[in-house]
Each structure stands twice: as structure tokens, then as C-alpha cells.
Amino acid sequence: MAAEETYLTREGEGALRRELKQLKETRRPALAQKLKDAAAQGDLKENADYHDAKEQLGFIEGRVQHIENILLNAVIVDDAGPGDEVRIGSTVIIEEVGSGEEEEFKIVGSAEANPRERKISQKSPIGAALLGGKVGAKVQVSTPDGKVKFKIIGIR
């Protein structure tokens, strides 16, 4: 089965490359040394330092492989600035119809989505509904609480 394409903004690609470098050049060597030092202590059956370092190294190896796979299959989306329709890389200002409150989101690929940073995936219900929309358009999104209508106020 072929790997699914992953969309990344230039910013997201840079962040993953920095994380990968830090994992490979700093964290992995430090844990390898910790593992070596713990192994030198002798009996490994009850050596908590050894088992902890081994487990952490396994997590790091998994993360390295995951990031490398994302970068290998990534489609880099250039943020060409404001456009007339919502696309991956767009920052969108929306308002829930009738609320009068504006919210701002950046539409990104699922690999860099982070709701705390107001970055939502193009595959999320709101992200998918906004894609292709223009300023003034209204979109309807199905949520666990029912359908919600949003109006696109601006695109950057």
C-alpha cells in the first residue's frame, strides 16, 4: 500500500527538520551514552536506569522514523500570501453565524495540526469545510453538538 501524501507548509517542514536534527544529533547520542553507562553497572534485570534509557531510545527511534516518513512523502505547500480562496497554508478569519465573535485559524496538513496554536488540519471538519471558500462565503460544519454555520470574514 502506498503512503498517503502529507501536506506541510514551509514552516511545518522546517519545524520537523529541526526536531529531526535535534533527535539525531543530541537526544539519541545522549541516550545511547546513558544506556552504555547503565549497562556497565552490571546486572541488567533489575537495572532501572538501563530499562528507562532503552525505553526512551525506542521512543526516539520511533519518532525519528515517523518524521523521516512524513518528510519523505510530504507535499510542500508554499504560502504565497493572501489569496481569494482558502487553501492549505491560508490563515482564515471566521465567525460563527449569529455569534459576532471572530476566530482565526491557519489551515495546515494533518502532520502539523495543533489546535493550541490555532493550526487546524485540512482534513478536520472545519478545515475541510473552509477549503476553497471565499470571503463572505458561509459553510456548514457537522459537529458532535449538531450543524454549525461559519462565515469567512478574511483570508491571509
Secondary structure, 3 states (H helix, E strand, C coil): CCCCCEEEEHHHHHHHHHHHHHHHHHHHHHHHHHHHHHHCCCCCCCCHHHHHHHHHHHHHHHHHHHHHHHHHHEEEECCCCCCCCCCCCCEEEEEECCCCCEEEEEEECHHHCEHHHCEEECCCHHHHHHCCCCCCCEEEEEECCEEEEEEEEEEC
